[in-house]
Amino acid sequence: MGDIRWESRLLETMEARASEAAELAAEVTRTSREAPAELAGFAARYLERCGLFPFAHNAGARHVNVLARYDGVRHEGGAAPIPPRERHLVLCGHGGVVRPDDAACLAGALWAAALAARLRVPISGPLTVLLVSGENAGLGVPWVLDRDLIEGPTAAVVAAPSGRAHPAVAQLGRCQFEVRVAARSDGADGAGADAADGDSGIPAGIPAPAGADSVIVKAAAAVLALRRIAEMKAEVPRELADLVEASTRALTGGDGRPAVEFDHVSVNIGTIQGGSAIGTVPQRCVIGVDCGLPFGIDTGPVLGQAHQLLAEAGIQAQVVERGSGAPASLTPASDPIVRSLLGAVREVVDPRAHGVLHPSSGDARWFRERGIPAVQYGSSGQTKNRKTADPTEAAKVYALTVLRYLRTD
């Protein structure tokens, strides 16, 4: 446990000044809607006003990552080197366009760090606040970690929706790809000379020839074939059986049926793009596919299955992987960051709270891939008293987690 006196003081201060968190969440929401590119600057200015010294790092393509470090005392300039094996916690939020629940998580993280600095809360190791952008482009967390912009991180809390009483201690993997279907192709991969973008040139209003090769019909058949990727099943590892069962119960939908099944690949046909007008015959159609991967199935077999299913359906197409695929990942329940955060959630939110395997694949995986234990936490969905997540509640959880993980006793 952390210093009980400081825990009580911080929680009492947050309760008395809860309006600050609500106002900050409203500002985050407004900024992300009106000028999402300015959210990093907004966060940096806020942290600076609160006595921290943020640094903005331009990752390119209009993506800016902001870091600010708190060592338990106010300081200027570069921080002192971190002694070996000292704990160093990263509290990570995501910028850009955010939903109200995301805004509550981000505001809660910023406010928790700001109050710790204002009150000069003693901690035994550094706390780094990280606001990242460019998650899908790899210009956020991986960009920061691969450049050693955070010295010696030992754990991370990702401030993003997971479930009010359900921290995400594990997450499904991710495989995203495009299927490019062409009207005619010189090769088996659908990338022949006739696979260029555009339409056939048949004027609008003139019916296509009876024998015209319809790329849209081919794409429709491809969608039906690709949905069978969901038949790929994996045996749940014995050591994860309890976690999977608890997660299935926690994520049950309103109709009483599981909202997510964790023993097979999930398939979402996210986009279908083809043609430029109703009266033209398109030459090409691109299907965007997003797959959630259970433990035991990686991206390679999924891409291979996509090729096989398309071939069996007689569809010549090109399968192109998009984004950064990743296998399912886990931070063990015995890890100090899991114990610290889960204890905080049980105290602030619900004594029955437990960790879950979450269907999303967010920033926590980048930390885990580099051997840094990570947990995602944030309220999501409505409660009986609120339409959106409570930033004060989130901040209390983050603050207690910081105090307990970076304990001084």
Stockholm file with secondary structure:
# STOCKHOLM 1.0

chainA/1-409         MGDIRWESRLLETMEARASEAAELAAEVTRTSREAPAELAGFAARYLERCGLFPFAHNAGARHVNVLARYDGVRHEGGAAPIPPRERHLVLCGHGGVVRPDDAACLAGALWAAALAARLRVPISGPLTVLLVSGENAGLGVPWVLDRDLIEGPTAAVVAAPSGRAHPAVAQLGRCQFEVRVAARSDGADGAGADAADGDSGIPAGIPAPAGADSVIVKAAAAVLALRRIAEMKAEVPRELADLVEASTRALTGGDGRPAVEFDHVSVNIGTIQGGSAIGTVPQRCVIGVDCGLPFGIDTGPVLGQAHQLLAEAGIQAQVVERGSGAPASLTPASDPIVRSLLGAVREVVDPRAHGVLHPSSGDARWFRERGIPAVQYGSSGQTKNRKTADPTEAAKVYALTVLRYLRTD
#=GR chainA/1-409 SS CCCHHHHHHHHHHHHHTHHHHHHHHHHHHHHHHHCGGGHHHHHHHHHHHTTCCCEEEEEETTEEEEEEEECSSCCCSSCCCCCTTCCCEEEEEECSSCCHHHHHHHHHHHHHHHHHHHHTCCCSSCEEEEEECCTTTTCSHHHHHHTTCSSSCCEEEEESCSCTTCCEEEECEEEEEEEEEESSCSSTTSCSGGGCSSBCCCCTTSCCCTTCCCHHHHHHHHHHHHGGGGGCBCCCCGGGHHHHHHHHHHTBCTTSSBSCCSSBCEEEEEEEEECSSTTSCBSEEEEEEEEEECTTCCHHHHHHHHHHHHHHTTCCEEEEEEEEEECCEECCTTSHHHHHHHHHHHHHTCTTCCCEEESCCCTHHHHHHTTCCEEEECCCSCCSSCSSCCHHHHHHHHHHHHHHHTCCC
#=GC SS_cons         CCCHHHHHHHHHHHHHTHHHHHHHHHHHHHHHHHCGGGHHHHHHHHHHHTTCCCEEEEEETTEEEEEEEECSSCCCSSCCCCCTTCCCEEEEEECSSCCHHHHHHHHHHHHHHHHHHHHTCCCSSCEEEEEECCTTTTCSHHHHHHTTCSSSCCEEEEESCSCTTCCEEEECEEEEEEEEEESSCSSTTSCSGGGCSSBCCCCTTSCCCTTCCCHHHHHHHHHHHHGGGGGCBCCCCGGGHHHHHHHHHHTBCTTSSBSCCSSBCEEEEEEEEECSSTTSCBSEEEEEEEEEECTTCCHHHHHHHHHHHHHHTTCCEEEEEEEEEECCEECCTTSHHHHHHHHHHHHHTCTTCCCEEESCCCTHHHHHHTTCCEEEECCCSCCSSCSSCCHHHHHHHHHHHHHHHTCCC
//
